[in-house]
């Protein structure tokens, strides 16, 4: 009887450890994907906003200040941009 009880306790402990490890792996990968998707969406949104604010003047590109989202004009907003060009 004690052998059966020991066997069941061991099986339960191994099963619980495997379930915890599996849960940790799934949670870790899910959080990584959620974070990555959030960052990509934010960068795409920022890029689209700045692209929409571009205007062409005298064969040169410029940013139209009134078209830029107000978040870029807010101090400490976390939204900043730098546009570099070759030429």
Wavefront OBJ file of the C-alpha trace (Angstrom):
o trace
v 0.000 0.000 0.000
v 2.823 2.407 0.882
v 4.527 1.612 -2.414
v 1.376 2.550 -4.328
v 0.979 5.739 -2.275
v 4.618 6.692 -2.898
v 4.224 5.976 -6.604
v 1.105 8.179 -6.807
v 2.765 11.018 -4.876
v 5.787 10.894 -7.167
v 3.565 10.871 -10.251
v 1.566 13.819 -8.897
v 4.720 15.806 -8.094
v 6.216 15.178 -11.556
v 2.907 16.078 -13.220
v 2.643 19.324 -11.268
v 6.221 20.284 -12.091
v 5.618 19.583 -15.777
v 2.402 21.625 -15.758
v 4.112 24.552 -14.032
v 6.992 24.478 -16.527
v 4.554 24.270 -19.449
v 2.507 27.164 -18.076
v 5.672 29.245 -17.575
v 6.798 28.618 -21.171
v 3.395 29.531 -22.614
v 3.089 32.649 -20.433
v 6.621 33.773 -21.263
v 6.105 33.412 -25.018
v 2.709 35.083 -24.861
v 4.059 38.105 -23.002
v 6.919 38.374 -25.484
v 4.518 38.366 -28.441
v 2.117 40.826 -26.813
v 4.955 43.240 -26.046
v 6.458 42.909 -29.504
v 3.082 43.487 -31.182
v 2.444 46.563 -29.042
v 5.811 48.094 -29.930
v 5.386 47.373 -33.646
v 1.880 48.882 -33.664
v 3.085 52.005 -31.873
v 6.008 52.452 -34.283
v 3.728 51.936 -37.292
v 1.275 54.498 -35.930
v 4.073 57.008 -35.276
v 5.528 56.428 -38.733
v 2.136 56.877 -40.410
v 1.484 60.083 -38.462
v 4.796 61.597 -39.505
v 4.434 60.393 -43.093
v 1.013 62.034 -43.326
v 2.542 65.324 -42.128
v 5.110 65.400 -44.934
v 4.637 68.067 -47.602
v 6.723 68.926 -50.631
v 7.955 72.503 -50.992
v 10.361 73.619 -53.685
v 11.298 70.014 -54.503
v 12.138 69.338 -50.849
v 10.261 67.466 -48.172
v 9.174 69.286 -45.047
v 6.926 68.559 -42.076
v 3.710 70.517 -41.812
v 3.582 71.447 -38.103
v -0.221 71.546 -37.914
v -0.485 68.028 -39.317
v 1.827 66.544 -36.693
v -0.076 64.933 -33.840
v -0.132 67.118 -30.726
v 1.477 64.329 -28.702
v 4.810 65.220 -30.352
v 4.532 68.789 -29.054
v 3.865 67.678 -25.467
v 6.847 67.737 -23.137
v 7.750 64.345 -21.566
v 5.128 62.523 -23.649
v 7.500 59.741 -24.651
v 6.773 60.457 -28.319
v 9.763 61.969 -30.096
v 11.112 61.792 -33.589
v 14.241 62.561 -35.544
v 14.239 62.641 -39.289
v 17.609 62.312 -40.987
v 18.175 62.525 -44.700
v 21.067 62.198 -47.027
v 21.643 65.018 -49.356
l 1 2 3 4 5 6 7 8 9 10 11 12 13 14 15 16 17 18 19 20 21 22 23 24 25 26 27 28 29 30 31 32 33 34 35 36 37 38 39 40 41 42 43 44 45 46 47 48 49 50 51 52 53 54 55 56 57 58 59 60 61 62 63 64 65 66 67 68 69 70 71 72 73 74 75 76 77 78 79 80 81 82 83 84 85 86 87
